[in-house]
Amino acid sequence: MLPIVVTFVGCTLFCVVWAALRSTSKQQQRNLSELIGGLQTLDAEAVGVVAKDYLHPYGVQITMEPAEMWKLVGGLDGLRKMRENAGLMLELAAYAQQWNFEEGVIVTERMRQDARSLRWAVWLVELGVVPNHFDRYFRVRIPFRVHEAATAYHLMRERLLALYESNDIGAYSALAAAL
């Protein structure tokens, strides 16, 4: 039994390392313009409105109805675009490390945490949209997850733009237009 377990663990470890190396080599093959060109368009102002509603509570904290939030983020399609853009935004932050390693590493790590929150929130929304036996549980929480996803995306966007602006990489205007 022990040789089977050791073989399984060894094969799993090999596959994980191979996948990580392959992913890294793909990332290094893309240049800055390809990364920026891969970003999907979203209404950043609308996403920002939803995010700021969550980040800055007012006296009356129920200011936005779920249907309004859903419309502002672009529905499920908009949430999926946010999730896909998050990966590219992480690559763009890693790309900026060439000019400012210390700040780039910190910003990338913060963005990685935001991306994790974004992916989790989108996954839970997708789970709640699909009819299943957990229907009531997930449907009630969809607006909270939309808030989380919009907030994480907004923070990632703002962190990335600030990183590019402060490092004067020259791609700031193209990045700002794409985001």
RAFENTA-V66160 format. One record per residue. PHI is phi in degrees with one decimal (NA if undefined). OMEGA is omega in whole degrees, 0 to 359 (999 if undefined). Layout:
<<PHI/OMEGA> <PHI/OMEGA>>
This chain:
<<NA/181> <-62.1/178> <-62.0/179> <-67.1/180> <-64.4/180> <-63.9/178> <-64.4/179> <-61.8/180> <-63.7/179> <-62.9/179> <-64.6/179> <-63.0/179> <-62.1/178> <-60.2/181> <-63.8/179> <-65.2/180> <-64.6/180> <-62.1/179> <-64.5/179> <-65.8/179> <-65.7/179> <-65.3/178> <-63.5/180> <-64.3/180> <-68.1/176> <-65.8/180> <-64.3/183> <-72.3/181> <-79.6/181> <-90.9/177> <-95.1/185> <-61.3/182> <-67.2/177> <-67.6/179> <-64.8/180> <-64.7/179> <-65.8/180> <-80.2/180> <-68.2/178> <-90.7/183> <-76.5/175> <-137.4/175> <-80.8/185> <-62.6/179> <-66.3/180> <-66.6/177> <-62.7/178> <-62.2/178> <-62.2/179> <-65.8/181> <-64.5/182> <-68.4/175> <-61.9/180> <-81.8/185> <-76.6/185> <-121.3/181> <-68.5/181> <-106.6/176> <-60.2/174> <-100.3/189> <-87.5/177> <-102.7/184> <-102.5/185> <-128.5/178> <-79.0/180> <-55.5/180> <-64.0/178> <-68.1/177> <-61.2/181> <-58.7/180> <-67.1/182> <-63.8/180> <-83.2/179> <90.2/178> <67.9/181> <-64.3/178> <-61.9/178> <-64.2/178> <-65.0/178> <-66.5/176> <-62.8/178> <-59.7/181> <-63.4/180> <-68.9/178> <-64.9/182> <-58.7/178> <-63.7/178> <-66.8/179> <-65.1/176> <-65.2/177> <-64.2/178> <-66.2/177> <-67.3/177> <-65.1/178> <-62.6/181> <-69.4/179> <-63.4/178> <-63.3/184> <-97.5/182> <-146.5/188> <-63.9/186> <-60.8/181> <-67.6/180> <-60.2/180> <-65.3/181> <-65.7/180> <-64.3/180> <-61.3/180> <-67.4/176> <-62.2/179> <-66.0/178> <-63.2/177> <-66.7/176> <-62.3/180> <-63.1/178> <-62.9/178> <-62.9/180> <-62.2/180> <-60.2/181> <-63.8/181> <-64.0/180> <-65.1/179> <-61.3/179> <-67.8/175> <-65.0/178> <-59.8/179> <-66.0/180> <-76.0/180> <-76.1/180> <-76.2/179> <-62.5/177> <-155.1/184> <-76.2/174> <-92.8/191> <-47.2/184> <-63.6/182> <-58.9/185> <-78.1/182> <-64.4/179> <-65.2/185> <-92.4/182> <-55.7/180> <-59.5/178> <-66.6/179> <-69.8/177> <-64.0/176> <-58.6/181> <-61.7/181> <-64.1/180> <-64.0/180> <-66.2/180> <-62.1/180> <-65.1/180> <-60.2/179> <-64.6/178> <-60.4/181> <-61.5/181> <-65.4/179> <-63.3/182> <-66.5/179> <-63.3/179> <-64.5/178> <-63.2/180> <-70.1/180> <-68.4/183> <-73.3/181> <-96.6/176> <49.1/183> <-73.2/180> <98.9/180> <-103.6/184> <-58.2/184> <-65.0/178> <-66.7/179> <-67.0/180> <-61.4/178> <-68.5/181> <-73.6/181> <-88.2/999>>
